[in-house]
């Protein structure tokens, strides 16, 4: 029997173009983060790697503003962290309410229905958010064990108000799960203060890290729910019990106590070590700048962009905008949806930006397909220089396509 050369591709070295990534993610890697991708490999049982793991978990607690001991990175994109929450916190027969007003809040719902709970979709139009009375009514009517929502909806550029939701969930003995993929590290968010039980993000957005590694945190209420499950977690790879036995074996899921000395870590899967190094470095950069300064920088870049859009006679989809991002709902500072003007082909503008300036922005998804551009000013990219460059490039692109700015 002879081997085949049918697919034996002869090619040259890979050389990709340099892009300024100003879409909904990923964002450009910070140079220090990029450097970590080429760091020396060590084994997943190496004591030096254990030290990296412990430091990464502690740095993530700063990012999430939490004391939760179960705060680990998930080996996978933000969607893997989403599924970690869904798989671990939903048992067959559980009542679950999913608040849906965009593409990614609907993804949570689509994922949740696969885990055999009684899943209810409470839906509002894209570009809106839920008020406390609507959430209270859903809790009182359906008595869920889990409520899911998106804080920063990547498809619409909406920021969900968090005021009072966590307390309301506690009153109804309901866990609160929140997606912060497009927001965490760029917009104020407080896991403990807002009484959030499950929260996750992606490394590739406001953290300017690589895709494929995703911070996640569970409260002690959430881990107790996991410990008291009557059925095994249906997803083996994302089973928090197994992940915890490797990342934080000293933690008791049921009562939140810490065992000393630490038990031996139990191998689960080979973690993407270099992605963990890079995530750690992105968090070190966050600490060096300070969360308050990072939030301020993202907000200033966003407001510079809003002013520039006004000068170009372009309109953000979300009209409500507030100086404070920690209470009221409205426009998400890290991601802006912009209405495509009548008579303009949005794809032509995106192609012009990419071909002439090396700038990437994105079009709309779902209900917003063909109607909006999505512009991300995230992480390392959230600065005035990039805003001015993008606005100048947009003006050039629009003028070339017959739009009078």
Buried (B, 14 or more C-beta within 10 A) or exposed (E): EEEEEEEEEEEEEEEEEEEBBBBBBBBBBBEBBBEBBEEEEBEBEEEEBBEBBEEBBEBBBEBBBBEBBBBBBBBBBBBBBBBBBBBBBBBEEBBBBBBBBBBBBBBBBEBBBBBBBBBBBBEBEBBBBBBEEEBBEBBEEBEBBBBBBBBBBBBBBBBBBBEBBBEBBBEBEBBBBBBBBBBBBBBBBBBBEBBBBBBBBBBBBBBBBBBBBBBBBBBBBBBBBBBEBEEEBBBEBBBBBBBBBBBBBBBBBEEBEEEEEEEEBEEBEEBBBBBBBBBBBBBBBBEEEEBEEBBEBBBBBBBBBBEBBEEBEBEBBBEEBBEEBBEBBBBBBBBBBBBBBEEBEBEEBBEBBBEEBEBBBBBBBEBBEEBBBBBBBBBBBBBEEBBEBBBEBBBBBBEEBEBEE
